């Protein structure tokens, strides 16, 4: 499990994996969200895997719209902070 992974606090189950890198010039986000059962179980590969999460029932278009809206909000907040010199 990575420090940026999203974990359900009630169950301890990993909701999605997330890698994040931020520099002065860019933000890179890579996320993996399970939309089907894995072909290889994490326990077959890793000594101490995260608990398996549930498979999400989400339409690709709805997910893309939601991510786009959240990302735009993040960009707006960062742009505002830079303009304020924060």
C-alpha positions in Angstrom: 0.0 0.0 0.0 1.2 3.5 -0.9 0.9 6.6 1.3 -1.4 8.1 -1.4 -3.7 5.1 -1.7 -7.3 5.7 -0.7 -8.5 3.4 2.1 -11.9 3.0 3.6 -11.4 3.9 7.3 -14.4 1.8 8.4 -13.1 -1.5 6.8 -9.4 -0.9 6.2 -10.0 -1.9 2.6 -8.1 -0.2 -0.2 -10.6 1.7 -2.3 -8.1 2.7 -5.1 -4.4 3.0 -5.6 -2.9 6.4 -6.3 0.5 7.7 -7.2 1.2 11.4 -6.9 4.1 13.6 -7.9 4.0 17.4 -7.6 6.7 19.8 -8.7 6.7 23.6 -9.4 6.0 22.9 -13.0 3.5 20.0 -12.9 1.2 17.6 -11.1 1.2 13.9 -12.1 -1.6 11.7 -10.7 -2.0 8.1 -11.6 -4.9 6.2 -10.1 -6.1 2.6 -10.4 -9.7 1.9 -9.5 -11.0 -1.7 -9.7 -13.8 -2.1 -12.2 -13.6 -5.9 -12.4 -12.2 -8.8 -10.3 -8.4 -9.0 -10.6 -6.8 -11.6 -12.8 -4.1 -12.2 -10.3 -4.7 -11.9 -6.6 -2.4 -9.6 -4.7 -1.8 -12.3 -2.1 -0.2 -14.4 -4.8 2.3 -11.7 -5.6 3.0 -9.7 -2.4 3.9 -10.9 1.1 1.6 -8.4 2.9 -1.1 -7.2 0.4 -3.8 -4.7 1.3 -7.2 -6.1 1.9 -9.0 -6.5 -1.5 -11.5 -3.7 -2.2 -14.8 -3.9 -3.8 -15.3 -3.7 -7.6 -16.9 -0.3 -8.5 -20.0 -0.2 -10.6 -19.4 3.1 -12.4 -19.9 4.2 -15.9 -16.7 5.4 -17.6 -18.3 8.6 -18.7 -19.6 9.5 -15.2 -16.2 8.8 -13.6 -14.4 10.9 -16.2 -16.8 13.8 -15.6 -16.4 13.6 -11.8 -12.6 13.4 -12.1 -12.6 16.4 -14.5 -14.7 18.5 -12.2 -12.5 17.7 -9.1 -9.3 18.3 -11.1 -10.6 21.7 -12.4 -11.3 22.6 -8.7 -7.8 21.7 -7.8 -6.3 23.7 -10.6 -8.4 26.7 -9.6 -7.3 26.5 -6.0 -3.7 26.1 -6.9 -3.8 29.0 -9.4 -5.4 31.2 -6.8 -2.7 30.3 -4.2 0.1 31.0 -6.7 -1.5 34.4 -7.6 -1.7 35.2 -3.9 2.0 34.2 -3.5 1.2 31.4 -1.1 
